[in-house]
Amino acid sequence: MSEKSVKEQLETELANLQSLVDEAKLQMHLGAKEAQDKIKPYLEELEEELAHAKEKWDQFENNSENAWEDIRDGLNKSMKSMQQAFEKAKKHFPSE
């Protein structure tokens, strides 16, 4: 897989994860106080993971080709952690 295609894939994943954080924020805002209290820790975890993923993305953008695979692997781990945190938070979203 070329560096360009990896960058495109990771950029798409990062955008998707930003959408997950936005969705969690919306659900927390719309939810009852009890639901907000349950979602808040997961949202904080999502935001922390998103910040970490963005940091890895910046490293990916600014490093040489030799380091891009290590950075890609770290970014992939952050994205998986965020997806898992979102799935946990989603269980507490108010049903529509």
ABEGO torsion letter per residue (X at the ends): XBAAAAAAAAAAAAAAAAAAAAAAAAAAAABBAAAAAAAAAAAAAAAAAAAAAAAAAAAAAABBAAAAAAAAAAAAAAAAAAAAAAAAAAAABBBX
